[in-house]
Amino acid sequence: MYVKMKEGQGRFNLEKDSKIRSGLDIVRELKLPPEIEGEKVLVHGQAAYDAGSISRSSWRMGFLYLTATRLIFTQGENRLFDIPLDSLNGLQIVSRNWVPGKLVQQLRLIKELDGEKSIFYLSVKEPQEWMKTIETAKKENLK
């Protein structure tokens, strides 16, 4: 019997919802907290944060958490940043270098607090979904 496959898939299922999970993925999912300091986690996921300078990137792998009031990026037990949603002045998707020669879409967050402006670049899976969810949480937080 001949089964016609979708073009470009061959024997592999490349559908968006399909994911081959490793043992490490399963362990990471088990350790994700349902809440952080009493706040319910709305969404979370693996992410990379560019902790470098304008002239040189320095990517840190970790987890990004969105609660009703803030964005938190952790690397293991260390919290690298915490952005209150009410101090988030800008949010957009930009194309930037991930590794030399490879542009990827990243979230660009602008935090403005007490007159100081900080810019954060994050590489996440499905940045458009993250952006929509962050904007929704920010609107709910302002109510």
N, C-alpha and C positions, 0 to 999 in steps of 0.2 A: 504494500500500500504506500502511495506517495503522499506525503504531507507537505504542502507548500508553506515555507517559512517566510516571515517578513523579511523584506530586503535588508541586507546588511547585518542580519543577526546570526547567520550560520546556525550552529548548534547551541549557541549561548543565548540566554534570555536577558536582553538588555533593557527590558521594560523599566520605567522609572521606579515602580514600587517593588521591584525585585532586588534583593541584596544578598550577596553571599556573606554570611556573618562568621566572623572568626571567634575563637574562644575568648580573645582579648576584648572584642566588642561586647560579648555577653557579660563578662566580668565588669566592664565599665558601666554598662546599663544597670547592673545590680547595685552599684555604689552611688548612683546619682541620687541626691537628696530630694525628697518630695517638697521640702521647704528649707529656706535659708534664713536663720535668725528670726523665725516665726512668720516669714513671708512665703506664701505659696509660689512655687516655681511654675510660671505659665508655659514656658518653653525652654528647652536647653539643647545643646548640641556641641559636637567637637568643632573647634575653631582654631585659627591661627591669628596671632596678634603681632603686628609689626612694631617692635619696641625699639627700632633703630632710629637713625637720624634722617634728615632730608637727603643726604648724599649716599647713605648706605642702609639697606634693610637688615633687620635682625629679627627673624621670625621666631615666635614662641608658640608652641603647640599647647593646647589646653581645652577648657570647656567654657562656653558662654552660657550664662543663665539670664533669663528675663523674668523678673517678678513684676508685680503691679506698680512698683515704685522705682525700680532701678535695673541697670544692666551690670552684671558681675562677671569678670573673667578670672578664672583660676587655672593654675598650673600645679597639679598635685594638691598639696595642702596650702600652697601660697596663693593669696589673692593679689593679682597684678594690678587690677583696677576695679573701681566701683563707680558707676556713673548714675547719679540720681536722674530720673527721667525729666524732672522739671528743670534741670540744668542743660539738657540736650537741646542745643540751639540749631543744629543742622544734621540732616541724615540723608545720604544719597548713595547711589551705587556708581562706582567708578571702575575703569579698567586700569589695572596697574600690574607691574611685573611681580610675578610670584617667584620664579627662578629666571635666570637670564634667558631672554628670548621667549618667555611664555607669559602672555598677558592673561589675567583672570579678573572676573568681576569681584569687587570687594566692597564691603560697607565702609563708608567714610562717616565717622561720627564726630561732631563738633560739640565739645563741652565748654560752656562758658559759665564760670563761677567767680564771683567777686572781681569782675573785670579781667580775669585771666582766661585765655582761650587755649584749649588743648585739642589736638586732632588725633583721632585713633583710626587705624586701618585694620579691618578684620576680614579674613578670608573664611567664609562659611559656605556650607552646602545650601543651595537655594537662597541666595541673598535677597531676591524679591520677596519671598515669603517672610523672611526675618524682618525686612523693612516694613511690610504691611502690619505685622504683629506688633512691632515696636511702636509704630504710629498709633495703632488702636489702643495699646496700653497707655501711651502718653495722653491721648484724648480722655480716656477713662480716668486717669490720674488727676486731670485738671478739673473734673466735675466736682 
